[in-house]
């Protein structure tokens, strides 16, 4: 699903990711949002599926979500 994320801001928050976006599984990425300073999405290194999300504001972590029993479809 499209999140309407600025590529410039995404790359600025994630300088270790190449512009090709290949193989980001296993890396922590920061995702800019309209309600938080940034969001960290943690992916499994073997499946590339998310297992945790952290939402940060100017004061630090204020939300954390864990994904359980995530499966690839198709």
C-alpha positions as CSV (number, residue, x, y, z in Angstrom):
1,X,0.0,0.0,0.0
2,X,1.3,3.4,-0.9
3,X,2.1,5.6,2.1
4,X,2.9,8.8,0.3
5,X,6.4,9.0,1.7
6,X,8.9,11.5,0.4
7,X,11.8,9.6,-1.1
8,X,14.2,12.4,-0.1
9,X,13.1,12.3,3.6
10,X,13.2,8.5,3.6
11,X,16.8,8.5,2.2
12,X,17.8,11.2,4.7
13,X,16.5,9.1,7.6
14,X,18.1,5.9,6.2
15,X,21.5,6.7,4.8
16,X,22.6,3.1,4.9
17,X,20.0,2.0,2.3
18,X,21.0,2.3,-1.3
19,X,18.8,4.2,-3.7
20,X,17.7,0.9,-5.3
21,X,15.9,-0.2,-2.1
22,X,17.2,-3.8,-2.7
23,X,17.5,-6.2,0.2
24,X,16.3,-4.0,3.1
25,X,15.2,-7.1,5.0
26,X,16.9,-7.4,8.4
27,X,17.7,-3.7,8.5
28,X,16.0,-1.2,10.7
29,X,14.4,1.5,8.6
30,X,12.9,4.8,9.7
31,X,9.6,5.8,8.1
32,X,8.5,9.5,8.2
33,X,4.9,10.0,9.2
34,X,2.5,12.9,9.7
35,X,1.9,12.1,13.4
36,X,5.4,11.1,14.6
37,X,9.0,12.2,14.1
38,X,9.8,8.8,12.7
39,X,8.8,5.1,12.8
40,X,11.3,2.2,13.0
41,X,10.1,-0.9,11.2
42,X,12.0,-4.1,12.1
43,X,12.1,-6.9,9.5
44,X,13.0,-10.6,9.8
45,X,16.3,-11.3,7.9
46,X,15.0,-14.6,6.4
47,X,11.4,-13.7,5.5
48,X,11.7,-9.9,5.1
49,X,8.4,-9.6,7.0
50,X,7.9,-7.1,9.8
51,X,8.0,-8.2,13.4
52,X,8.0,-4.9,15.3
53,X,7.3,-1.2,14.8
54,X,8.4,1.6,17.1
55,X,6.9,5.1,16.9
56,X,9.0,8.0,18.1
57,X,8.3,11.7,18.8
58,X,10.5,14.5,19.8
59,X,10.7,13.1,23.4
60,X,11.5,9.5,22.3
61,X,9.5,6.2,22.0
62,X,5.8,6.5,22.5
63,X,4.3,3.5,20.8
64,X,5.6,0.0,20.1
65,X,3.8,-2.8,18.2
66,X,4.8,-6.5,17.8
67,X,3.6,-8.6,14.9
68,X,3.0,-12.2,15.6
69,X,2.3,-15.1,13.2
70,X,3.0,-13.0,10.1
71,X,2.7,-15.0,6.9
72,X,3.6,-14.4,3.3
73,X,0.6,-14.7,1.0
74,X,0.8,-15.8,-2.6
